[in-house]
C-alpha cells in the first residue's frame, strides 16, 4: 500500500516551535532557548529536534508571525555590545524573508529547495491565516526522507516475498565464476533438491556432475556475453528417481546471473508414454485417410504410407530416393526449412503450414501439413512425423484470407518487438518466467499487468483496467472469492480453469498470492499442451485396451487350435514313424531294396514334419508367454561341440569344412538353457550348410565383448557390461539388403525360387530370434550376395 507524500512532509515539520510575543524582551527569548537546550542535555525527546528548537524563537503579533530570532542573531547583538536586558524583540528581529503556507507544499524536494533559499536555516510554516504551525530544517527533512526510503524498501521486500512464494520454480543467484550466491525457494520446489543439498558458496563443479557443471558454466558465460536468455534441459537422479529439469539462465549484471529451475518430469513421462502408445498403433500409419511421412532430420524419407504415395503419384521406393526438399515448391521451401530448423532446435514442439508438393506428373498440389518431432530419451531428434492433407480444391477460396493473416502476423511481430525493447531490467527478469503476472485489488481492479515474452508460447489476453475484461461474470465471481480467501488466510491459492480466446478453449493454471492486506499477486500459466497430452494419452490407452482384449481372444483361440493340432498330428505321425522304423528293421519280414528306400523316405519326411510341428509349437508358446527357460551352468565348449556334431553329417555330404574358433578371453561356462541355445545354434548352422555350395566353409566363432550401458549409475557414469558373441559365418549365396528385413518373419522365405530349391518353413530364424530375446539378447545379420552371410547372436554374460 502506497503512503501519501503529505505524511512525509508533516514528518519534516517541527510542530513545537518556541513562540513569543513581539513585546517581550530578548532576555526572555534567551531564557526560553536555554530551557530547550537544557532539556536536550537531560536526554528528553529527539536530540536533533530539540537542538533545532533551542536555536530559534518565532515572534508573533496576536498569533500572526512577524519575524524570528536565531542564536546567530543573538551572537551578532552580543558582538555589538547591545544591552539585551532592556531590548525588545520588536527592535531586535529582522523582517521575514519568506512565509510558506502548508497548503503550498506537495513534496519534500520543493520543501528542501525553499529551505535552501533561507538565510537563517529555518523555514516557518503557517496556515492560511498566517498562524505559525511549525518550522522545517534540513535535519527534519533528512529524517523524513529516510523514513520514506525505509517504507519503500519494506513495500518492495513484501512484493518480492509474495512473488517468490508464488513462483513454482527454484532460483539461484550465481556469480560469473559459477559460484552459488543466494537461493530463492518456495514450498512448491522442495522436492527439486536432494535431502541436505546446500550449494551456497560452492562452485558448480563441487555440487554437480562434471557434464552438467560444464554445460551450466558455458550457458552462464554465453548469457553474460550476449545478454540473451539461455534455456536447456538436464536430468538428475534424486532419491533413486530420475528427475528432468528445464534450466533458464538470465543476466542480472556483468558479474552475476539468475538461474531458474523447473521440474518437467511429468511432461517428459507423458511424452514417453504417448510415444510408446503411438508405436503400438502402427496400423494407423498404414491405414490412415491422410498422407503420413516419416523423415530423418536431414530430410530423407524413413517411411511413407500408401495415401501419401497416391496423393503424389510416386511409389514408396521412389519416395525413399527423394528428400522433402526435392518434392517441395521452391517458393514454399524457405518457410518449410525455417520451421523445420526451429523444430530441430527445440524452439517449437510442432508446426502447421500450407505448402505445395511436386506431383510425379509435374504439377504442384496444395496441402495442409502438420509436423512434429520424435525424440529419444536423451531429447535428441530421431525423425519427424508429417501429416499431409490434400487441400488443392479449397486453396482457391483461401488465398485472400491467407494474405490477411500474413499481414496480421507481421503487425503482431512488429508490436511484440517494440514492447520487448521498452521493458526495464526488472521486467526482463520477470519475463524469464513464462507466465502472465497480474497485481490486482481484491475487487479485481488491475494495478499492473506483465506479459511474458518466452518464445513460442500462446499469448495471454492483457488486462487493462479490470479482470472482467477477460472473464465471464460467473467465473469472475468465483475468482474474487479466491482473492479474498488468499488475503484472509495469508496462503497461496491455486486452481485451474479454461477460457475461450483466439477462437479456441485454453486451459490455464492460476496461482493467487496475498501481497499485504489490499493486494494480490496472480500468476497465470497456459497448460493447454499438458491437457492435450493427457487427453491424447487417455485416448491411446483406451484404444490399446480394446486392442489387447481382442488380441487375448485371438491368442486363446490360437492356443486351443495349436493344442488340438499338436495332439491330432503327433499321434498318427508317431505311429507312422514307429511302424516305418519296425519295417526298416524287417521285424515283419524281409524287404527288397526298393521297399527299404521307400521306407527311408517315409522316415525322413516324418521326422521333418515332426520338427516343423515342434518349431510351430515352440513359437506359439513363446508368443503366448508360457515358454520358460531351464537355466543351468553349462560348459561353453560342450554346447559348441554338440551343436557341430549334429550338423557334421550334412557338411560331409557337401564337402563343407566346419570350423570352431573360441577366443581366449571367452568364459569357460555360461548360465543358459542348454537345450534351447543348442537348438538356436543348430538352426543357424543348418541354414549356413543348406545355403553354402559344395566345398565351402562354415565357421562358428565365440568371443567376449564389452558393451556400454546407456543408463547412468549412482555416480552418473555409464556402466560397462559384457556379452558373449556367437558368430555363424558361411561362404554361401548371401542375402540382398532388401530381403534382410524379411529374414526373421515367421513362415516367410525371401525368394520363391530358393524355396523350391531349399526346403523349409521359414520358422527357423524366427525361432532363433525369439530364443535369443528370451535370454536377454539379440540377433544381427550381415550379408553380401555371392559372398556369404554372418549371423551374430549377442547374449549377456551376467544377467
ROPA-585722 format. One record per residue (C-alpha): x, z, y. Coordinates in pm, whole numbers, plus 50000, padded with zeros to 5 digits. Layout:
N
XZY...
This chain:
799
500005000050000501434989850340501845017350607500785006950965503605002451217501875026451457502695055751226506435049351265506035045751645504385080151653507315094151449509695081051720507825100451997508595137752051505205153452125506635186852250508475179852582509345206952843506805201253122506975219653466505115216953794506955199654075506505231154288508735251654054512475255854116515435240353944516335275553827513035276653633513935243353472517355256553366515745287453213513375266253003516205243152894518345273152787515455287852587515035255052395518775253352330518925289552203516075282751963518215254851820521095279151756518715300951558518105271151328514415268251413512905233651372514645199751369518065203551532518245168151671514755170851824515415204851985518705193452138516885163752287514145186252430516755210152578518375181452765515365170552976512465185653180509425164353275507945171353622504185167553678501835169653972498395180353845499085166553496500375134053640504025126453558506075121253874509685124853754512175140853518515285162753541518035158553280521055180353204523185153153361521195156553689521855193953686525605188653639525575164453930523935190654154526465217054045529365193554128527985190554483527615228954511523875227454575522065261154577519945258254265518205292054319516045280154606515995243054526512525229854436512115204454164510295181554407513535179354606515865175154309514205148454098514725111554134511825086954125510765074953780512445042853655509515032753432506425046753265505385033852922501845036852802501315044552434498825016052402501544991052503503834999952212503394978451896506684981151708509945000651701512014971151824510044969752151510375007352195514135005952133514524977652386512634997552655514805028052590517975007252620516964998352978516545035153071519475050953257518635086353156518325080252779514795094852784511725072752784508505090752892505345080352705501995085552885498345079052817496035056653018495715083253293499495087353310499345121553147502555129452963502235125452583505885128852490509205110652510511375087952296515115089752229517505068952023517745097451769513985098151719513805060051690516615060351431514815087151227511595066251236513495035251123515005054750832511555066650727510195031250743513085018350528512575046350275508845038650244509585001550199512105008849923509585031349746506955003649755509454977949626510535000949345506895006949249506214969349232509424963549034508454990648785504974975548742506414940748681508964952748428506334973648248504014943748210506574917348110506744914047727510414903847735513754921747718516004915648021519674923448088521834920848398525144906348281528404901248473530154867648496532684880348239529934886847980529604924748019526144940947999525394959248329521744970248312518734967948079515104962148179512834970147885509114977847842507404993947543506464959347414510044949247328511364979847143511294960546812513564933546958516614956346916518234972346611517995010146592520675027346802521614994746977523105001747325525224973447471525514986147831529134984447948530164963047648531194926447620529184900047429531874898647162531554936147094527834935847009527014900246898528214877946611531064855346717528994823346724526154839046929528594856047166530424823247229527144804547279525754830247526529044831747722529074793747752525444793647880526354821348131529264801048269527114769648294524364788248485526834803048738528464768848786525254748148823522604773248931520214758348675518264778948420519754776448068517484781047765518364782847394517254799647076519064823546844518314843046530519184878546427518994898946111517164930146240516484957845988516744933345698514434907845859515364875246034514154875746397514034844146609514554847746983514324824947286517014831847548516824821947915519774827248150519054828348527521664830248801521414860849031524684856549219528174842749167529084874748981526104881448759523124866148576519834877748428519194871548056515564871447937514934875547563511604867247400510634872147034509404838746893509454848646523505674844846483505764810046627508664800046403506934812846090503714794746186505624762446235507384766545898504114773645717502454743745882505394721445788505214731745421501464726345416501824691345557504294682245282501754691845015499294667045161501444636545113498384617045010497084619845366500064598945475499344571945221495564570245271495224577345645492984554445850495654551946125499204539046114501834565546037505584560946078508434584845989511684576346171515144591746194516364603146541518324570446577515114550246543515494537946184512284540045981512264565045697508784555845572505574538945692502084538445544500124507345449497834508945752500864506345982502094476045788498654459545802498484465846177501794447746246501764422445960505044434245806505744446945456507194481545406510564466345313510554445645636509754476345850512604496845698515054469845807513874474046171514054503846404511284512246652513264496646939513174462646764509354461746748508614476747095507734456047402510734455747644508564468947931507464498947721510834506947568512194527247861509194550847868509294554747491513024562947489512594587147779510024607947593511944604647267515104619347426513124648547570511714654347222515194654947065516454678947335513624703647257512254699547611508814689747474507054695447140505304661547126504224632447345501364607347359501804572847512500294538347508502744511347404502834475847276504164467646929505504433746820503344417746551505084396346288503324365346428504984371046768502024386646951502074421147110499274445747036498374477047238498434510147052497934546947125500904565946980501334603346929504834615046832506034649246716509344661046569510004677546231512944701846229514794721245965515104759145952518094757346189515964739346451517864706746401515814674346416515114657746080512694629746165509764622446395506174615046293504274588546489500504583546459499634548346577496074536946656495194501046746493524500847092494024464347171490304458247226489914488647453493014482947666491454457347897488904482448031491574509648075494114491348293492714502648627492304538748509495884539348379497184527248718495304555148897496654581148654500234569748713499794573149089498334607749042501224618648818503744606649077501994626449354501924657349133505634653749058506454650049431504314680149517505894700949240509394691449360508534701649717507214735449602510304742449391512634735449685510784760649907510964790149661513024820949762515684838149550513154863649429510694836549328513454818949132513894849848911510134853848863509704816848790512024820448492509044838048330506624811148201503544829948323501174829448617501774861048828498974874949049498864905149280495204914749317492984941149472490594959349235487754937349367489624905349274490984896549619494264877549586497284892349765499874868949617499884840749361503164829449198503004798648977505664794348703507944763948703509074764448337509264727848221506604711948001504014739648024500354733448106499764740148479497774770648586494934769348835496174785049164494164813449319493974812349698491584839949811489654854549519489764850649139486124839949143487554805749237488674800548874486424824148672482744822948590480524852048713480244866548361483994865048300484684878648649482554909648582484444917248259487844911848426487054935748713486224962848457489684958048306491274961248653489534994448714490455007048366494144998848425494155017948756492195047248611494395051548301497715040648455498365019348146498794982048095495644964747964495694931347790493114907447644492604870647559490054845947691489514808947720488564789548033487664753248098490124734848318491554699948334488644688048114489634709847819489394745447691492594765247745493374798447571495144824447785496614858947726496164882448026498134914548093496974938048371499454964048502498474990548762500544989649084499645020149290496035030649341494604999349500496514970349344497104954749002499684930248878498234903248646500324880748417498534850948261500154831947972498974799047818498644804547438496774772447357499674758947149499754790546938495964789846887496064753246788498884760246541496864789046391493764767146360495784738746204497354762945957493944777245864492544742145806495554732445598495254763845386491564756745318492394721345207495214734844991492874759944822490404732344737493194710344601494664738844396491264746344244490854710344134494424709744000493754741143798490724724543640492664692843557495604713143422493274732843194491754700443060495204685543011496444716542824493384715742597493944678942528497664683542452496974713442222494434692642030496714662342013499634684341903497624696741605495954663441524499154642741546501674666641392499584674341080499304638440947502784629841078504404658440886502524646940576503804611440623507384623740669507154646940367505744620140135508244593940257511104618440201509824625039846509554587939775513124582739904514354609439664512424589939386510594620739261507554598339198509504571739017512224546539075512114522639374513724489439434515944482639736513164466139938510904496339891513724520139989514344500140309510654502040397510604539840340513714543540561511834525140837508824548140794511084579140801512944567341116509744557441301508034590141209510954611141337511004590741658507254596341704507694633941641510434635241906508094618042154505334643342081507794672342124509024658042458505444654142583504594689742484507764703442647506974685642977503384698042965504494734042905506934732743198504334718543436501724744543333504204773343388504014785143022507554774442937510064803042910513824802842862515644822642592518794831842789521864842942592525614842842643526924811042477530504796942442530774766342666532834745342423530374752642137527484737442338529544706542425530854700842071527434704441906525884680142160528594654042100528384657241721524644649541738525264615241900528574607741727526964585541459525284563641724528594559841910530454549841593527864522641520528604506541864532354514741855531894535842171534634561242249533324596742313535484619042541535194656342621537054669042929536804706343017538714715443335541004746343308539114767243567535804763843380534324796343238534524802242861530934814642836527604807743011524274826243031521844798042935519134787842690521484771442437518804750342266517454736242596520864728842750521884711442425518594691742445519454682442808522984670542720521844651342410519234632842620521904622542873524434613042601521774593142408520904573742725524584567542803525244553642449521984533942448522794515242774526554510942713527654478542540529874478842233533504490442275532544510542585533324546542685531114577542737532674609242884531324644742907533244663843178532784700943272534224717643581533624747943805532874740744175532204761544486529104757144699528324772145039525064791545056523304783545389521684818045408523554844245610524854876145459524694910245633527744902145844526194868545942528754848645735527794820445496528174832845135530014812344867528644807544515529964789844205528254762843999529074747543661529054709643673528204688143366529014651143419527954624043170529604591143273529464557543098530674521843136527204507643077524934483043252524344505243561521244510543777520314493644106519774515344416516084506644445515494518044084517304551544108514274567944272512144559243964514554574343709513064609343683509374599443686507544605543355506514575243142508384551243375511134526943273512894509243554512834473943412510244458243178512814435243016515074465042940512164484742792511784457742528515494458042453515994496042464513194516842312511994548142488509044565942654510614573542990510244611242934513894619342859515264620543216512104637343347512634664843088516344667143184515374672543548512814699443466515164718343228517904718543493515464731643756514254759143519517884770943504518004771043885519984738643904519524701943986520384666743866522104639144065522944603343970525454577744095525404542443960526514506744024525084476543846527544462643591530004491543622528184521443477526404553743569527314590443616524664617743576525634652143721523884684743627524684714943851523814749843720524534783043898527074804943716525884839143847522084837843853
